Amino acid sequence: MIIRFLILFSLAAVAARAVEPIIVDGGLSPSKKLAVAIYVDKSVGDLDDDEDTHVYLIDAVTHKKIGPLEEVDCEGGGYGTTRQNVTAIWSPDGRWLVVSCREGRNFGGFELYEIPGRRAIPIDLPGPGGLRKGKFLDYLTTGPHTGESFSKWLSKESFVMTEGGLRMKENAPVDIEKKYGLDGFDDALEKVYQFSKSGKWVMTDIRVPKENGN
């Protein structure tokens, strides 16, 4: 009887301590079948002494884990809270998923995934390739707070991201930004990506954010 009581007590303790998924801001897919979630042990606070710091793709109906999004770090470089540090933005058709994450006090980053069915495939975005404005990037260097942020979906296969914390190199020609149609450049650029007919993401434009441009 004592052994049975101890087993039942242990199972009850585990159940009481079970960590429920917390769907991040924007994490529910358009179909409402999938979601992006974190797991925080409420009994010990926001990730303090909690070994599970992963961000997961989960079944939004059953709340069962499908798999970790291993490329995403939810710790925020020691800043913010787990729930604040991770957000998600699905494409209108749910084929693509962007997970944004804080990476420090004043900067962050994001990961792009393709979601074929119930899998998450990380996508590496290409550089400017033969884009003429891409040559302007050769005159730039990064500062201590450089970071990338996802801005918005323009369509189900096109989006804008912003890279901030950029600086002109000391040897950059005067007014070189005007040569490439980037008048008003301060420290940030927007990059437009399009999913091409060949099945690849392509950078199609580089522009100055409207608040900085003319």
Order of alpha helices (4+ residues) and beta strands (2+ residues): alpha-beta-beta-beta-beta-alpha-beta-beta-beta-beta-beta-beta-alpha-beta-beta
